[in-house]
Amino acid sequence: MPADPSERFAMIFRALQRSVADNGYRLKIHGPLLVLIWNYLSRQIARFAKIAAKPPQTPRTRAPSTVERNPTTKPKPALTLPRGFAWLIRLLPNGPAAPIVAGANARLELQHFMEDPIVQALLATHPSLGRILRPLHTMLGLRYPAIIKRPKKHTSSTKPRPKRPRKPKRHPSFMDQYKINPDGSIDFTPEQLHDILGPPPPPVPPWHQPFIPSFNVKKMWRKGP
């Protein structure tokens, strides 16, 4: 593989163009769709070479625009590229005439391409290349590396989101501490009875208890004459 990132990028995706054309013809995929994929990859190759040839760019923050845009509904073109994660891999599945899935080589080569220190240095000085590489990663079923992820939006000029009014907390009532039965009766716990009635009275000593005779008075009562 050449050391120049632009040449290496072009070699990877030209091979992918040939793989798409061969497998698409074999699987009898719609011809205009194959032409659309071919032209898209050709544009991405040319765009990568054009941006990589420019001098290094300094990242700049885009000022918020104050111009109101009128939403206009543009007519949808008759044929567009598919969307979704790994759409090219799912479009051209494996078959008896293809030993591997179409695009698997390009997927592996793109992973090695992104791990190259020369490419990482180029992406650090040319962040706009991420606009080219992100759709290609999605097309081949690859997650974005951190170096080409979209920068976070500048949120200092945006209006803060209004806080939702919180519902007032319900204060427990006095009767919430008791278990009320459907018939209206209350089941008190021993602790609650202790709080309501107080401690039980002390036991009565035996000398304060009433006298209960242990003999039968009727038998001992002496009858008169």
C-alpha positions in Angstrom: 0.0 0.0 0.0 1.3 3.5 -0.8 2.4 5.7 2.1 0.4 8.8 0.8 -3.0 8.7 2.6 -4.8 10.0 -0.6 -3.4 7.3 -2.8 -4.1 4.6 -0.2 -7.7 5.9 0.3 -8.2 5.8 -3.5 -6.8 2.3 -3.8 -9.1 0.9 -1.1 -12.3 2.4 -2.5 -11.5 1.7 -6.2 -11.2 -1.9 -5.2 -14.6 -1.6 -3.5 -16.1 -0.1 -6.7 -15.0 -3.2 -8.6 -16.3 -5.5 -5.9 -19.7 -3.8 -5.9 -19.9 -3.9 -9.7 -19.0 -7.6 -9.9 -21.2 -8.8 -7.1 -24.1 -6.5 -8.1 -24.1 -7.9 -11.6 -24.0 -11.5 -10.3 -26.9 -10.9 -7.9 -28.9 -9.0 -10.5 -29.2 -5.8 -8.4 -30.9 -2.8 -10.0 -28.4 -1.3 -12.5 -29.0 2.4 -11.7 -28.4 1.7 -8.0 -25.0 0.2 -8.8 -24.2 3.3 -11.0 -25.2 5.5 -8.1 -22.9 3.7 -5.7 -20.0 3.8 -8.2 -20.4 7.5 -8.7 -20.7 8.2 -5.0 -17.4 6.4 -4.3 -15.7 8.3 -7.1 -16.8 11.6 -5.6 -15.6 10.6 -2.2 -12.2 9.7 -3.6 -11.9 13.0 -5.4 -13.1 15.0 -2.4 -10.6 13.3 -0.1 -7.7 14.1 -2.4 -8.8 17.7 -2.8 -9.2 18.3 1.0 -6.0 16.5 1.9 -4.0 18.7 -0.6 -5.1 21.9 1.2 -2.9 23.5 3.9 -3.7 22.5 7.5 -7.0 24.0 8.9 -7.6 25.5 12.3 -10.8 24.4 14.0 -13.2 27.2 14.3 -16.5 27.5 16.0 -19.4 28.5 13.8 -21.4 31.5 15.1 -25.1 31.0 15.6 -27.0 32.2 12.6 -29.9 34.7 13.2 -31.5 34.3 9.8 -34.7 32.4 9.9 -35.0 29.7 7.3 -38.2 29.0 5.6 -38.8 25.2 5.4 -39.2 24.3 1.8 -40.1 20.8 0.7 -37.8 19.7 -2.1 -38.9 16.9 -4.4 -37.3 13.6 -3.5 -35.0 12.2 -6.2 -36.2 9.1 -7.9 -33.3 6.9 -6.6 -31.1 7.5 -3.6 -28.5 5.5 -1.8 -29.8 3.2 1.0 -29.4 4.2 4.6 -28.8 2.4 7.8 -25.8 0.8 9.5 -23.8 -1.6 7.2 -26.2 -1.1 4.3 -23.7 -2.0 1.7 -22.8 -5.3 3.4 -26.6 -6.2 3.6 -27.1 -5.1 0.0 -24.5 -7.4 -1.4 -24.6 -10.6 0.7 -22.4 -13.6 0.3 -23.1 -16.0 -2.5 -21.7 -19.1 -4.1 -19.6 -17.2 -6.6 -18.0 -14.9 -3.9 -15.7 -16.4 -1.3 -16.2 -13.5 1.0 -18.8 -10.8 1.6 -18.6 -7.9 -0.9 -16.9 -5.0 0.9 -15.2 -7.1 3.6 -11.8 -6.3 2.3 -12.6 -2.6 2.2 -13.8 -2.8 5.7 -10.6 -4.4 7.0 -8.4 -2.0 5.0 -10.4 1.0 6.2 -9.8 -0.1 9.8 -6.0 -0.3 9.2 -6.1 3.0 7.3 -7.7 4.8 10.3 -5.1 3.3 12.7 -2.1 4.6 10.7 -0.3 7.5 12.5 0.2 9.4 9.3 -3.6 9.3 8.6 -4.4 10.3 12.2 -2.0 13.3 11.9 -3.7 14.3 8.6 -7.2 14.1 10.3 -6.0 16.2 13.2 -5.0 19.0 10.8 -7.9 18.5 8.3 -11.0 17.8 10.4 -13.3 18.3 7.4 -12.2 14.9 6.2 -14.5 13.4 8.9 -17.5 14.4 6.7 -16.2 12.0 4.1 -15.2 9.2 6.4 -18.3 9.0 8.6 -20.7 7.9 5.8 -18.2 5.4 4.6 -17.8 3.9 8.1 -21.6 3.6 8.3 -21.8 2.0 4.9 -19.3 -0.7 5.8 -20.7 -1.3 9.3 -17.9 0.3 11.3 -18.2 2.5 14.4 -16.7 6.0 14.2 -13.3 6.3 15.8 -13.0 9.2 18.3 -10.9 11.3 15.9 -13.7 11.7 13.3 -16.7 12.0 15.7 -18.9 15.1 15.2 -17.8 18.0 17.4 -20.2 19.0 20.1 -22.4 21.9 19.4 -21.6 25.3 21.1 -24.4 25.6 23.7 -23.4 28.9 25.3 -25.7 30.9 22.9 -28.6 28.5 23.1 -31.4 29.3 25.5 -31.5 27.2 28.7 -34.3 24.7 28.8 -37.0 25.8 31.3 -37.2 23.6 34.3 -40.3 21.7 34.8 -42.4 22.7 37.8 -42.1 19.9 40.4 -45.2 18.6 42.0 -45.5 19.6 45.7 -44.6 16.8 48.0 -47.6 15.2 49.8 -47.2 15.6 53.6 -48.3 12.5 55.5 -51.4 12.9 57.6 -51.8 11.8 61.2 -53.8 8.7 60.3 -51.2 7.4 57.7 -49.3 5.8 60.6 -52.2 3.4 61.4 -53.5 0.5 59.5 -57.2 1.1 58.7 -59.3 -1.9 57.7 -62.0 -1.7 55.1 -64.7 -1.8 57.8 -63.2 1.2 59.5 -61.5 -0.6 62.4 -57.9 0.1 63.2 -55.2 -2.5 63.9 -52.8 -1.0 66.4 -49.3 -2.3 66.8 -47.9 -2.9 70.4 -45.8 0.1 70.1 -48.7 2.3 69.0 -50.8 1.0 72.0 -47.9 1.8 74.3 -47.8 5.3 73.0 -51.6 5.8 73.3 -52.4 4.0 76.6 -49.0 4.4 78.3 -47.1 1.7 80.2 -49.2 -1.1 81.8 -49.9 -0.8 85.5 -47.5 -2.4 88.0 -48.6 -5.8 89.4 -50.6 -5.7 92.7 -48.7 -7.2 95.7 -50.3 -10.2 97.4 -51.2 -8.3 100.6 -53.2 -5.8 98.6 -55.2 -8.5 96.8 -58.8 -9.2 98.1 -59.3 -12.1 100.6 -60.6 -15.3 98.9 -61.4 -18.0 101.4 -60.1 -21.4 100.6 -62.8 -23.3 102.5 -66.6 -23.9 102.0 -68.5 -21.6 104.3 -71.8 -23.4 103.9 -70.4 -26.6 105.3 -69.0 -24.8 108.3 -72.1 -22.9 109.1 -73.7 -24.3 112.2 -77.4 -24.8 112.0 -79.6 -23.6 114.8 -81.9 -25.7 117.1 
